[in-house]
Amino acid sequence: MEYTTQMDAAKKGIVTEQMKIVAEKEGVDVHTLMERVACGSVAIPANKNHKSLSPEGVGEGLRTKINVNLGISKDCVDYETEMEKVRLAVKMKAEAIMDLSCYGKTHEFRTRLVDFSPAMIGTVPMYDAVGYLDKELSDITAEEFLSVIEAHAREGVDFMTIHAGINRRTAQVFKESGRLTNIVSRGGSLIYAWMEMTGNENPFYEYYDKVLDILAKYDVTISLGDACRPGSTNDSTDACQITELVELGLLTKRAWEKNVQVMIEGPGHMAIDEIAANMKLEKRLCHNAPFYVLGPLVTDIAPGYDHITSAIGGAIAAANGADFLCYVTPAEHLRLPNADDVKEGIVAAKIAAHAGDLAKGVKGARDIDNKMSDARRRVCWDEMFECAIDPEKPIRYYNELPPEEKHTCSMCGKMCAARTMNKILAGEKVDYK
């Protein structure tokens, strides 16, 4: 029996090779996974042309995944530097990489990325349109926007952020909302500007069925972009954000009718006390589709440390139902991140994702924590380093000031509680001199 997409296969009761791989990775029953793909609560972004892909599932009952943003900008046209970030992201086992290139002819970079990466690849075609088409924004036609989507799909991109929810209705609510930070989504602002300059409806909304037909052809998952995500804690959960979320729920059902898998993108900046409610609201309004969040950043005053503000919000979001976290680096709001920033962002996001999995009771999530705790009880440093999210940093810290006795650290020395208990419980004398 033939099928067009992972969702189409699941609806027909077909277990695909990608489903088998994801089920094995997650330790879940493959038929349960298939049912979740069929109803849309799990997405397996897997473009037919991405041959190097190691498939991952995003959604109900699965580990929280993380995404790494990178790409070419006008101020840094360095393809090798971006590929080095790609290699770092793969080494650190990020499940997704988004190419946010927004300058020049990016086909070559994207092709290299897809050919190399086992991680799923995402893009935002709206970012690439101006450079790809070599035209001013206001001169681009709806058909040309669709041609960029087709090009990205053909090149093997697994999921695309499409800002289809910022239509005329949403735009009117934005105009009346009196937001402090306006629209902070880059793609959303470009669409809004195009609509204002041309007087036309959002082409991704007006021609949504054509967009879906392109995505279905290559089995690309649509990541419904949140053009109206809050860019400050002041603007969170406002009428503009919620109006767009309602639109995204309607667009989700239309995508599923065409067997296109869906993820929903979410905030943004948001105070801690609003996060749980927002996660539940998305799941309700968008029919339990996988939720992909940027942060949320829980305060606006920490430039240089926004990987921390994001990790705090991301952990709370994941614990309350978010399925996919977009990393934030220390360079957020300041400049293009370098490789060190990328690493810091990945580690922070992985901590948040794993903390959320522990809270959600994801199958097997606690195993590595128990293994780490057992190694700490036995003061076995090699095993502790093996369990660490980033082994390099703890190894460096330990070796910078090594202890007199190996089975301690230089902070406690022989007064280490673990050493004391191990000796006394073994019936040995505890010496401190």
Backbone hydrogen bonds in HBPLUS format (Angstrom, degrees):
<---DONOR---> <-ACCEPTOR-->    atom                        ^
c    i                          cat <-CA-CA->   ^        H-A-AA   ^      H-
h    n   atom  resd res      DA  || num        DHA   H-A  angle D-A-AA Bond
n    s   type  num  typ     dist DA aas  dist angle  dist       angle   num
A0009-ALA N   A0005-THR O   2.93 MM   4  6.21 162.7  1.96 154.1 158.3     1
A0010-ALA N   A0006-GLN O   2.95 MM   4  6.16 161.2  1.99 146.7 152.0     2
A0011-LYS N   A0007-MET O   2.94 MM   4  6.15 159.3  1.99 152.1 156.9     3
A0012-LYS N   A0008-ASP O   3.15 MM   4  6.36 138.0  2.34 139.6 150.5     4
A0012-LYS N   A0009-ALA O   3.02 MM   3  5.10 128.0  2.29  97.2 111.6     5
A0014-ILE N   A0009-ALA O   2.86 MM   5  4.95 165.4  1.88 147.9 142.9     6
A0013-GLY N   A0010-ALA O   3.02 MM   3  5.00 159.5  2.06 103.1 109.0     7
A0020-LYS N   A0016-THR O   3.08 MM   4  6.45 155.9  2.14 148.5 154.7     8
A0021-ILE N   A0017-GLU O   3.05 MM   4  6.35 158.1  2.10 150.3 155.6     9
A0022-VAL N   A0018-GLN O   3.01 MM   4  6.24 167.5  2.02 153.4 156.5    10
A0023-ALA N   A0019-MET O   2.87 MM   4  5.98 165.4  1.89 152.8 157.3    11
A0024-GLU N   A0020-LYS O   3.03 MM   4  6.20 155.3  2.09 144.9 151.2    12
A0025-LYS N   A0021-ILE O   2.97 MM   4  6.23 160.2  2.01 150.8 156.3    13
A0026-GLU N   A0022-VAL O   2.93 MM   4  6.08 156.8  1.98 153.9 159.8    14
A0027-GLY N   A0023-ALA O   2.85 MM   4  5.72 125.7  2.15 138.8 151.6    15
A0028-VAL N   A0023-ALA O   3.11 MM   5  5.09 151.8  2.20 138.6 144.7    16
A0033-LEU N   A0029-ASP O   3.01 MM   4  6.32 159.3  2.05 153.0 159.3    17
A0034-MET N   A0030-VAL O   2.89 MM   4  6.10 156.1  1.95 141.2 147.8    18
A0035-GLU N   A0031-HIS O   3.05 MM   4  6.25 154.4  2.11 140.3 146.1    19
A0036-ARG N   A0032-THR O   3.11 MM   4  6.42 148.6  2.21 144.7 153.0    20
A0036-ARG N   A0033-LEU O   3.04 MM   3  5.13 119.3  2.43  97.5 112.7    21
A0037-VAL N   A0033-LEU O   2.94 MM   4  6.28 150.9  2.02 153.8 162.5    22
A0038-ALA N   A0034-MET O   2.92 MM   4  6.15 154.7  1.99 147.6 155.0    23
A0039-CYS N   A0035-GLU O   3.10 MM   4  6.36 147.5  2.20 141.4 148.6    24
A0040-GLY N   A0036-ARG O   2.98 MM   4  5.98 119.8  2.36 133.3 147.8    25
A0041-SER N   A0036-ARG O   3.00 MM   5  5.24 120.2  2.37 150.9 155.3    26
A0042-VAL N   A0036-ARG O   3.25 MM   6  5.32 141.2  2.41 120.2 113.7    27
A0040-GLY N   A0037-VAL O   3.25 MM   3  5.02 142.1  2.41  92.7 103.6    28
A0060-GLU N   A0041-SER O   3.03 MM  19  5.69 158.0  2.08 141.0 142.7    29
A0043-ALA N   A0058-VAL O   2.89 MM  15  5.27 160.4  1.93 147.0 152.2    30
A0058-VAL N   A0043-ALA O   2.85 MM  15  5.27 155.4  1.91 154.5 162.6    31
A0050-HIS N   A0047-ASN O   3.04 MM   3  5.35 169.9  2.05 116.1 119.1    32
A0048-LYS N   A0218-TYR O   3.09 MM 170  5.67 163.9  2.12 150.3 155.5    33
A0054-SER N   A0118-PRO O   2.80 MM  64  4.88 167.3  1.82 133.4 129.4    34
A0062-LEU N   A0059-GLY O   3.15 MM   3  5.82 163.7  2.17 142.7 143.2    35
A0065-LYS N   A0323-ASP O   3.14 MM 258  6.53 157.6  2.19 146.2 141.9    36
A0325-LEU N   A0065-LYS O   2.79 MM 260  6.21 165.6  1.81 155.8 157.3    37
A0096-ALA N   A0066-ILE O   3.23 MM  30  6.36 131.2  2.48 156.0 158.6    38
A0067-ASN N   A0325-LEU O   2.84 MM 258  6.22 144.1  1.97 154.4 158.0    39
A0327-TYR N   A0067-ASN O   2.91 MM 260  5.85 171.8  1.91 154.6 157.4    40
A0068-VAL N   A0096-ALA O   2.96 MM  28  6.23 150.3  2.05 131.2 138.7    41
A0098-MET N   A0068-VAL O   2.79 MM  30  6.07 162.8  1.81 148.9 154.2    42
A0070-LEU N   A0098-MET O   3.06 MM  28  6.31 152.1  2.14 177.9 173.3    43
A0100-LEU N   A0070-LEU O   2.73 MM  30  5.86 174.7  1.73 167.0 165.2    44
A0102-CYS N   A0072-ILE O   2.92 MM  30  6.25 159.4  1.97 171.9 170.2    45
A0076-CYS N   A0073-SER O   3.08 MM   3  5.28 156.4  2.14 106.3 113.7    46
A0082-GLU N   A0078-ASP O   3.29 MM   4  6.63 157.8  2.35 148.4 154.0    47
A0083-MET N   A0079-TYR O   2.96 MM   4  6.21 150.5  2.05 144.9 153.7    48
A0084-GLU N   A0080-GLU O   2.91 MM   4  6.14 143.3  2.05 142.1 151.8    49
A0085-LYS N   A0081-THR O   3.19 MM   4  6.54 146.3  2.30 140.2 148.4    50
A0086-VAL N   A0082-GLU O   2.99 MM   4  6.33 146.5  2.10 140.7 150.6    51
A0087-ARG N   A0083-MET O   2.92 MM   4  6.25 158.7  1.97 149.7 153.8    52
A0088-LEU N   A0084-GLU O   3.00 MM   4  6.24 151.5  2.08 142.4 150.4    53
A0089-ALA N   A0085-LYS O   2.88 MM   4  6.11 159.1  1.92 149.8 155.1    54
A0090-VAL N   A0086-VAL O   2.97 MM   4  6.26 157.1  2.03 152.9 158.8    55
A0091-LYS N   A0087-ARG O   2.93 MM   4  6.09 158.7  1.97 144.5 150.8    56
A0092-MET N   A0088-LEU O   2.95 MM   4  6.16 149.8  2.04 148.2 156.0    57
A0094-ALA N   A0089-ALA O   3.01 MM   5  5.47 175.1  2.01 160.7 159.1    58
A0093-LYS N   A0090-VAL O   3.03 MM   3  4.98 159.2  2.08 105.6 109.7    59
A0120-MET N   A0095-GLU O   3.06 MM  25  6.40 146.6  2.18 155.0 145.1    60
A0097-ILE N   A0120-MET O   2.87 MM  23  6.32 154.3  1.94 164.1 172.3    61
A0122-GLY N   A0097-ILE O   2.89 MM  25  6.18 157.5  1.94 141.7 146.0    62
A0099-ASP N   A0122-GLY O   2.83 MM  23  6.21 150.1  1.92 173.1 163.2    63
A0110-ARG N   A0106-THR O   3.01 MM   4  6.19 169.7  2.02 163.0 166.1    64
A0111-THR N   A0107-HIS O   2.90 MM   4  6.03 155.4  1.96 151.6 158.3    65
A0112-ARG N   A0108-GLU O   3.06 MM   4  6.30 159.7  2.10 148.6 153.5    66
A0113-LEU N   A0109-PHE O   2.91 MM   4  6.13 157.3  1.97 149.0 155.9    67
A0114-VAL N   A0110-ARG O   2.95 MM   4  6.17 164.8  1.98 151.8 154.5    68
A0115-ASP N   A0111-THR O   2.97 MM   4  6.08 161.8  2.00 148.5 154.0    69
A0116-PHE N   A0112-ARG O   2.99 MM   4  6.07 148.7  2.09 146.0 153.6    70
A0117-SER N   A0113-LEU O   2.94 MM   4  5.82 165.1  1.96 154.8 158.8    71
A0158-ASP N   A0121-ILE O   2.79 MM  37  5.25 132.6  2.01 137.2 152.2    72
A0159-PHE N   A0121-ILE O   3.12 MM  38  6.51 151.2  2.20 148.0 150.8    73
A0123-THR N   A0159-PHE O   3.13 MM  36  6.77 139.9  2.29 145.2 156.8    74
A0161-THR N   A0123-THR O   2.87 MM  38  6.30 163.2  1.90 161.2 166.5    75
A0127-TYR N   A0124-VAL O   2.82 MM   3  5.63 140.0  1.98 127.9 137.1    76
A0128-ASP N   A0125-PRO O   3.05 MM   3  5.19 120.7  2.42  98.7 113.3    77
A0129-ALA N   A0125-PRO O   3.06 MM   4  6.14 126.8  2.36 147.4 161.7    78
A0132-TYR N   A0128-ASP O   2.74 MM   4  5.66 165.9  1.76 166.5 171.2    79
A0133-LEU N   A0129-ALA O   2.86 MM   4  5.71 163.8  1.89 147.1 151.6    80
A0134-ASP N   A0130-VAL O   2.85 MM   4  5.53 121.8  2.19 127.8 142.8    81
A0135-LYS N   A0130-VAL O   3.32 MM   5  5.54 143.2  2.46 138.6 148.4    82
A0139-ASP N   A0136-GLU O   2.99 MM   3  5.42 146.7  2.10 112.1 122.4    83
A0140-ILE N   A0137-LEU O   3.15 MM   3  5.57 164.1  2.18 114.1 119.0    84
A0144-GLU N   A0141-THR O   3.09 MM   3  5.16 121.2  2.45  95.6 110.2    85
A0145-PHE N   A0141-THR O   3.08 MM   4  6.48 153.3  2.15 151.4 158.4    86
A0146-LEU N   A0142-ALA O   3.13 MM   4  6.47 158.4  2.18 150.3 155.6    87
A0147-SER N   A0143-GLU O   3.01 MM   4  6.29 138.8  2.19 137.3 149.0    88
A0148-VAL N   A0144-GLU O   3.19 MM   4  6.54 141.0  2.35 145.6 154.0    89
A0148-VAL N   A0145-PHE O   3.16 MM   3  5.35 131.0  2.41  99.2 111.3    90
A0149-ILE N   A0145-PHE O   3.29 MM   4  6.72 154.1  2.36 146.1 152.6    91
A0150-GLU N   A0146-LEU O   2.99 MM   4  6.30 159.5  2.03 148.8 154.2    92
A0151-ALA N   A0147-SER O   2.99 MM   4  6.19 153.1  2.06 139.6 146.7    93
A0152-HIS N   A0148-VAL O   3.00 MM   4  6.28 165.0  2.03 154.1 156.7    94
A0153-ALA N   A0149-ILE O   2.96 MM   4  6.16 162.3  1.99 152.4 157.7    95
A0154-ARG N   A0150-GLU O   2.89 MM   4  6.04 162.0  1.93 151.7 156.5    96
A0155-GLU N   A0151-ALA O   3.08 MM   4  6.26 143.3  2.22 143.0 152.5    97
A0157-VAL N   A0152-HIS O   3.33 MM   5  5.88 167.7  2.35 152.1 150.1    98
A0156-GLY N   A0153-ALA O   3.10 MM   3  5.43 158.9  2.15 108.0 114.7    99
A0221-THR N   A0158-ASP O   2.91 MM  63  6.25 162.8  1.94 157.0 151.7   100
A0160-MET N   A0221-THR O   3.05 MM  61  6.57 150.1  2.14 163.7 173.0   101
A0223-SER N   A0160-MET O   2.74 MM  63  5.51 169.2  1.75 150.6 148.4   102
A0162-ILE N   A0223-SER O   3.07 MM  61  6.24 149.2  2.17 139.8 148.1   103
A0164-ALA N   A0162-ILE O   3.00 MM   2  5.68 130.7  2.25 105.3  91.0   104
A0225-GLY N   A0162-ILE O   2.99 MM  63  5.35 154.2  2.06 117.2 123.5   105
A0171-ALA N   A0167-ASN O   2.84 MM   4  6.01 163.7  1.87 159.2 164.7   106
A0172-GLN N   A0168-ARG O   3.01 MM   4  6.13 149.2  2.10 142.2 149.0   107
A0173-VAL N   A0169-ARG O   3.20 MM   4  6.56 156.0  2.26 147.4 153.3   108
A0174-PHE N   A0170-THR O   2.94 MM   4  6.28 155.7  2.00 150.9 158.1   109
A0175-LYS N   A0171-ALA O   2.99 MM   4  6.28 157.3  2.04 146.8 152.2   110
A0176-GLU N   A0172-GLN O   3.15 MM   4  6.41 141.2  2.31 141.8 151.7   111
A0176-GLU N   A0173-VAL O   3.14 MM   3  5.16 126.8  2.44  95.3 109.1   112
A0177-SER N   A0173-VAL O   3.01 MM   4  6.00 116.4  2.43 141.4 157.6   113
A0177-SER N   A0174-PHE O   3.09 MM   3  5.09 150.7  2.18 102.1 111.1   114
A0189-SER N   A0185-SER O   2.77 MM   4  5.89 156.4  1.82 151.5 157.0   115
A0190-LEU N   A0186-ARG O   3.07 MM   4  6.32 153.6  2.14 146.0 153.0   116
A0191-ILE N   A0187-GLY O   3.01 MM   4  6.27 161.6  2.04 151.1 155.6   117
A0192-TYR N   A0188-GLY O   2.90 MM   4  6.07 165.0  1.92 149.1 153.8   118
A0193-ALA N   A0189-SER O   2.86 MM   4  5.99 159.2  1.90 144.3 150.4   119
A0194-TRP N   A0190-LEU O   2.89 MM   4  6.09 158.8  1.93 147.2 153.2   120
A0195-MET N   A0191-ILE O   2.88 MM   4  6.15 162.1  1.91 155.1 159.6   121
A0196-GLU N   A0192-TYR O   2.95 MM   4  6.20 158.7  2.00 149.8 155.5   122
A0197-MET N   A0193-ALA O   2.87 MM   4  6.05 158.4  1.91 152.8 158.7   123
A0198-THR N   A0194-TRP O   2.92 MM   4  5.95 154.3  1.98 150.6 156.9   124
A0199-GLY N   A0195-MET O   2.78 MM   4  5.32 141.2  1.92 137.9 147.6   125
A0205-TYR N   A0202-ASN O   3.02 MM   3  5.31 138.5  2.20 105.8 117.6   126
A0206-GLU N   A0202-ASN O   2.81 MM   4  6.03 172.1  1.81 164.2 166.5   127
A0207-TYR N   A0203-PRO O   2.91 MM   4  5.65 158.7  1.95 136.8 143.0   128
A0208-TYR N   A0205-TYR O   3.35 MM   3  4.87 152.3  2.43 108.8 103.8   129
A0210-LYS N   A0207-TYR O   3.05 MM   3  5.43 122.3  2.40 105.5 119.3   130
A0211-VAL N   A0207-TYR O   3.08 MM   4  6.46 153.8  2.15 150.7 158.9   131
A0212-LEU N   A0208-TYR O   2.92 MM   4  6.23 160.2  1.96 153.2 158.0   132
A0213-ASP N   A0209-ASP O   2.97 MM   4  6.22 149.1  2.07 142.5 150.9   133
A0214-ILE N   A0210-LYS O   3.14 MM   4  6.43 153.5  2.21 146.6 152.2   134
A0215-LEU N   A0211-VAL O   3.06 MM   4  6.38 164.0  2.08 153.2 157.4   135
A0216-ALA N   A0212-LEU O   2.84 MM   4  5.96 161.7  1.87 153.1 158.0   136
A0217-LYS N   A0213-ASP O   3.17 MM   4  6.24 148.7  2.28 138.3 145.7   137
A0219-ASP N   A0215-LEU O   2.87 MM   4  5.68 115.5  2.29 140.6 158.8   138
A0220-VAL N   A0215-LEU O   2.85 MM   5  4.77 164.9  1.87 135.3 140.5   139
A0219-ASP N   A0216-ALA O   3.27 MM   3  4.74 145.0  2.40  90.5 100.5   140
A0222-ILE N   A0261-GLN O   2.93 MM  39  6.26 157.0  1.98 160.8 153.2   141
A0263-MET N   A0222-ILE O   2.90 MM  41  6.30 148.7  2.00 153.1 154.4   142
A0224-LEU N   A0263-MET O   2.79 MM  39  6.20 146.4  1.90 172.7 161.3   143
A0265-GLU N   A0224-LEU O   3.07 MM  41  5.89 162.4  2.11 151.5 148.4   144
A0229-ARG N   A0226-ASP O   3.13 MM   3  5.31 151.2  2.21 119.1 115.2   145
A0269-HIS N   A0230-PRO O   2.93 MM  39  5.52 156.3  1.99 137.5 144.5   146
A0235-ASP N   A0232-SER O   3.09 MM   3  5.50 141.6  2.24 107.9 117.0   147
A0242-ILE N   A0238-ASP O   3.08 MM   4  6.33 171.2  2.09 160.7 163.1   148
A0243-THR N   A0239-ALA O   2.85 MM   4  5.82 155.6  1.91 144.9 152.0   149
A0244-GLU N   A0240-CYS O   3.21 MM   4  6.40 162.5  2.24 147.6 151.4   150
A0245-LEU N   A0241-GLN O   3.06 MM   4  6.31 152.1  2.14 142.8 151.2   151
A0246-VAL N   A0242-ILE O   2.99 MM   4  6.29 150.9  2.08 149.9 156.2   152
A0247-GLU N   A0243-THR O   3.20 MM   4  6.54 156.7  2.25 144.2 150.1   153
A0248-LEU N   A0244-GLU O   2.86 MM   4  6.20 152.5  1.93 151.2 159.5   154
A0249-GLY N   A0245-LEU O   3.03 MM   4  6.32 144.7  2.16 143.1 151.8   155
A0250-LEU N   A0246-VAL O   3.25 MM   4  6.63 152.9  2.32 146.8 153.0   156
A0251-LEU N   A0247-GLU O   2.95 MM   4  6.26 156.1  2.01 151.1 158.4   157
A0252-THR N   A0248-LEU O   2.87 MM   4  6.00 140.1  2.03 140.5 151.0   158
A0253-LYS N   A0249-GLY O   3.44 MM   4  6.77 158.7  2.48 146.1 148.1   159
A0254-ARG N   A0250-LEU O   3.36 MM   4  6.68 156.5  2.42 142.7 148.9   160
A0255-ALA N   A0251-LEU O   3.00 MM   4  6.25 149.7  2.10 145.6 153.4   161
A0256-TRP N   A0252-THR O   2.98 MM   4  6.30 164.3  2.01 156.8 160.6   162
A0257-GLU N   A0253-LYS O   3.02 MM   4  6.23 147.2  2.13 144.6 153.1   163
A0258-LYS N   A0255-ALA O   2.94 MM   3  5.29 140.4  2.10 106.4 117.9   164
A0260-VAL N   A0255-ALA O   3.00 MM   5  5.12 169.8  2.01 139.9 136.8   165
A0259-ASN N   A0256-TRP O   2.91 MM   3  4.67 161.2  1.94 105.4 108.2   166
A0264-ILE N   A0290-PRO O   2.88 MM  26  6.21 165.5  1.90 162.1 166.6   167
A0292-TYR N   A0264-ILE O   2.71 MM  28  5.79 170.4  1.72 166.0 165.4   168
A0266-GLY N   A0292-TYR O   2.80 MM  26  6.02 141.6  1.95 150.1 152.0   169
A0297-LEU N   A0268-GLY O   2.84 MM  29  6.35 143.8  1.97 146.6 154.3   170
A0270-MET N   A0297-LEU O   2.88 MM  27  6.01 163.5  1.90 150.6 154.3   171
A0274-GLU N   A0271-ALA O   3.03 MM   3  5.74 166.4  2.05 124.1 128.6   172
A0275-ILE N   A0272-ILE O   3.29 MM   3  5.61 155.8  2.35 111.0 117.5   173
A0278-ASN N   A0274-GLU O   3.14 MM   4  6.32 154.4  2.20 151.0 158.5   174
A0279-MET N   A0275-ILE O   3.04 MM   4  6.37 152.9  2.12 156.4 163.8   175
A0280-LYS N   A0276-ALA O   3.16 MM   4  6.47 163.3  2.19 152.4 156.1   176
A0281-LEU N   A0277-ALA O   2.89 MM   4  6.04 151.5  1.97 146.1 154.8   177
A0282-GLU N   A0278-ASN O   3.00 MM   4  6.16 161.2  2.03 147.3 151.1   178
A0283-LYS N   A0279-MET O   3.13 MM   4  6.38 168.0  2.14 149.5 152.6   179
A0284-ARG N   A0280-LYS O   2.99 MM   4  6.14 149.6  2.08 143.1 151.5   180
A0285-LEU N   A0281-LEU O   2.85 MM   4  6.01 178.3  1.85 159.5 160.0   181
A0286-CYS N   A0282-GLU O   2.78 MM   4  5.60 150.7  1.86 151.0 158.3   182
A0288-ASN N   A0283-LYS O   2.74 MM   5  4.28 151.9  1.81 134.4 140.5   183
A0289-ALA N   A0286-CYS O   3.11 MM   3  5.79 150.5  2.20 118.0 126.0   184
A0323-ASP N   A0291-PHE O   2.95 MM  32  5.31 150.7  2.03 139.2 148.7   185
A0324-PHE N   A0291-PHE O   3.13 MM  33  6.26 133.1  2.36 159.0 157.0   186
A0293-VAL N   A0324-PHE O   2.88 MM  31  6.37 151.8  1.96 170.2 166.8   187
A0326-CYS N   A0293-VAL O   2.81 MM  33  6.01 166.4  1.83 165.0 163.4   188
A0305-TYR N   A0302-ALA O   2.84 MM   3  5.31 156.3  1.90 141.4 145.5   189
A0308-ILE N   A0305-TYR O   2.88 MM   3  5.58 147.2  1.99 116.8 125.8   190
A0309-THR N   A0305-TYR O   3.36 MM   4  6.85 155.1  2.42 142.4 148.8   191
A0310-SER N   A0306-ASP O   2.96 MM   4  5.79 148.7  2.06 130.4 139.2   192
A0311-ALA N   A0307-HIS O   3.06 MM   4  6.00 147.5  2.17 125.0 133.6   193
A0312-ILE N   A0308-ILE O   3.03 MM   4  6.24 158.0  2.07 155.3 159.6   194
A0313-GLY N   A0309-THR O   3.34 MM   4  6.51 169.1  2.36 139.5 142.2   195
A0314-GLY N   A0310-SER O   2.66 MM   4  5.79 155.7  1.71 151.6 160.3   196
A0315-ALA N   A0311-ALA O   2.96 MM   4  5.95 157.4  2.01 143.1 147.4   197
A0316-ILE N   A0312-ILE O   3.31 MM   4  6.59 161.6  2.35 146.1 150.6   198
A0317-ALA N   A0313-GLY O   2.84 MM   4  6.03 158.9  1.88 149.9 156.8   199
A0318-ALA N   A0314-GLY O   2.81 MM   4  5.95 167.9  1.82 151.4 154.5   200
A0319-ALA N   A0315-ALA O   2.97 MM   4  6.07 156.8  2.02 143.3 150.0   201
A0320-ASN N   A0316-ILE O   3.16 MM   4  6.31 130.2  2.42 136.9 148.9   202
A0320-ASN N   A0317-ALA O   3.04 MM   3  5.18 136.0  2.24  99.2 111.8   203
A0322-ALA N   A0317-ALA O   2.93 MM   5  5.31 170.3  1.94 133.9 130.7   204
A0321-GLY N   A0318-ALA O   3.21 MM   3  5.24 168.5  2.22 109.1 108.8   205
A0332-GLU N   A0329-THR O   3.08 MM   3  5.50 169.6  2.09 117.1 119.8   206
A0334-LEU N   A0331-ALA O   2.83 MM   3  5.26 153.7  1.89 143.4 145.3   207
A0335-ARG N   A0331-ALA O   3.14 MM   4  5.56 159.4  2.18 148.4 151.8   208
A0342-VAL N   A0338-ASN O   2.94 MM   4  6.24 157.1  1.99 154.8 162.0   209
A0343-LYS N   A0339-ALA O   3.00 MM   4  6.29 158.8  2.04 150.1 154.7   210
A0344-GLU N   A0340-ASP O   3.04 MM   4  6.32 165.6  2.06 151.1 154.4   211
A0345-GLY N   A0341-ASP O   2.87 MM   4  6.09 157.9  1.92 151.7 158.3   212
A0346-ILE N   A0342-VAL O   2.88 MM   4  6.12 156.6  1.93 152.3 158.5   213
A0347-VAL N   A0343-LYS O   2.99 MM   4  6.22 170.3  2.00 158.6 160.3   214
A0348-ALA N   A0344-GLU O   3.04 MM   4  6.19 165.4  2.06 147.7 152.0   215
A0349-ALA N   A0345-GLY O   2.98 MM   4  6.11 159.9  2.02 146.7 152.4   216
A0350-LYS N   A0346-ILE O   2.85 MM   4  6.04 157.4  1.90 153.8 160.2   217
A0351-ILE N   A0347-VAL O   2.95 MM   4  6.16 154.1  2.01 150.0 156.7   218
A0352-ALA N   A0348-ALA O   3.07 MM   4  6.33 162.0  2.10 146.2 150.8   219
A0353-ALA N   A0349-ALA O   2.85 MM   4  6.07 163.3  1.88 151.3 156.1   220
A0354-HIS N   A0350-LYS O   2.94 MM   4  6.01 164.7  1.97 145.9 150.3   221
A0355-ALA N   A0351-ILE O   2.89 MM   4  6.02 160.4  1.93 150.8 156.8   222
A0356-GLY N   A0352-ALA O   2.98 MM   4  6.18 154.3  2.05 146.7 153.5   223
A0357-ASP N   A0353-ALA O   2.97 MM   4  6.28 149.0  2.06 143.7 152.6   224
A0358-LEU N   A0354-HIS O   2.97 MM   4  6.29 153.2  2.05 152.5 158.7   225
A0359-ALA N   A0355-ALA O   3.16 MM   4  6.45 157.5  2.22 143.9 149.6   226
A0360-LYS N   A0356-GLY O   2.88 MM   4  6.13 149.2  1.97 147.7 156.9   227
A0361-GLY N   A0357-ASP O   2.95 MM   4  5.96 119.4  2.33 136.5 150.4   228
A0362-VAL N   A0357-ASP O   3.06 MM   5  5.24 162.2  2.09 149.2 151.9   229
A0361-GLY N   A0358-LEU O   3.26 MM   3  5.16 144.3  2.40  93.6 103.8   230
A0365-ALA N   A0362-VAL O   3.02 MM   3  5.56 167.0  2.04 137.3 139.7   231
A0367-ASP N   A0364-GLY O   3.19 MM   3  5.43 150.8  2.28 107.1 115.7   232
A0370-ASN N   A0366-ARG O   2.97 MM   4  6.25 159.7  2.01 160.6 166.2   233
A0371-LYS N   A0367-ASP O   2.97 MM   4  6.24 150.5  2.06 146.0 154.7   234
A0372-MET N   A0368-ILE O   2.94 MM   4  6.16 154.6  2.01 143.3 149.7   235
A0373-SER N   A0369-ASP O   2.87 MM   4  6.12 161.8  1.90 150.1 155.1   236
A0374-ASP N   A0370-ASN O   2.93 MM   4  6.08 153.9  2.00 144.3 151.0   237
A0375-ALA N   A0371-LYS O   3.05 MM   4  6.28 154.7  2.11 143.6 150.3   238
A0376-ARG N   A0372-MET O   2.89 MM   4  6.19 150.3  1.97 149.1 158.0   239
A0377-ARG N   A0373-SER O   2.91 MM   4  6.17 152.6  1.99 145.1 152.3   240
A0378-ARG N   A0374-ASP O   3.10 MM   4  6.37 151.5  2.19 143.1 150.2   241
A0379-VAL N   A0375-ALA O   2.85 MM   4  5.80 105.0  2.43 131.1 149.9   242
A0380-CYS N   A0375-ALA O   2.88 MM   5  5.12 168.3  1.89 147.7 151.4   243
A0379-VAL N   A0376-ARG O   3.05 MM   3  4.64 148.3  2.15  93.1 103.0   244
A0384-MET N   A0380-CYS O   3.12 MM   4  6.39 154.3  2.19 148.8 156.8   245
A0385-PHE N   A0381-TRP O   2.90 MM   4  6.16 162.4  1.93 161.4 164.8   246
A0386-GLU N   A0382-ASP O   3.12 MM   4  6.35 149.6  2.21 140.0 148.2   247
A0387-CYS N   A0383-GLU O   3.12 MM   4  6.39 139.2  2.30 142.6 152.4   248
A0387-CYS N   A0384-MET O   3.12 MM   3  5.22 129.4  2.38  97.6 110.8   249
A0388-ALA N   A0385-PHE O   3.23 MM   3  5.19 146.1  2.35  98.1 107.8   250
A0395-ILE N   A0391-PRO O   3.18 MM   4  6.25 161.2  2.21 156.6 162.2   251
A0396-ARG N   A0392-GLU O   3.03 MM   4  6.21 157.9  2.08 145.9 152.2   252
A0397-TYR N   A0393-LYS O   2.93 MM   4  6.17 163.8  1.95 157.1 161.5   253
A0398-TYR N   A0394-PRO O   2.93 MM   4  6.03 164.9  1.95 147.5 151.7   254
A0399-ASN N   A0395-ILE O   3.03 MM   4  6.19 160.7  2.07 148.3 153.5   255
A0400-GLU N   A0396-ARG O   3.01 MM   4  6.09 128.8  2.28 143.9 156.5   256
A0400-GLU N   A0397-TYR O   3.31 MM   3  5.27 139.8  2.48  95.4 106.3   257
A0413-GLY N   A0409-CYS O   2.82 MM   4  5.50 154.3  1.89 162.8 171.6   258
A0415-MET N   A0412-CYS O   3.04 MM   3  5.24 144.9  2.17 135.5 131.7   259
A0416-CYS N   A0413-GLY O   3.12 MM   3  5.74 148.8  2.22 121.3 122.5   260
A0420-THR N   A0416-CYS O   2.96 MM   4  6.24 166.9  1.97 157.3 161.0   261
A0421-MET N   A0417-ALA O   2.95 MM   4  6.15 169.3  1.97 154.8 156.7   262
A0422-ASN N   A0418-ALA O   2.92 MM   4  6.04 160.1  1.96 148.5 154.6   263
A0423-LYS N   A0419-ARG O   3.02 MM   4  6.20 163.1  2.05 153.9 157.7   264
A0424-ILE N   A0420-THR O   2.96 MM   4  6.14 172.9  1.97 156.0 158.3   265
A0425-LEU N   A0421-MET O   2.91 MM   4  5.81 161.4  1.95 146.6 151.9   266
A0426-ALA N   A0422-ASN O   3.20 MM   4  6.14 129.3  2.47 128.6 140.5   267
A0426-ALA N   A0423-LYS O   3.11 MM   3  5.10 132.1  2.35  95.3 108.7   268
A0428-GLU N   A0423-LYS O   2.86 MM   5  5.03 160.3  1.90 156.4 149.7   269
A0427-GLY N   A0424-ILE O   3.13 MM   3  5.08 157.4  2.18 100.5 106.0   270
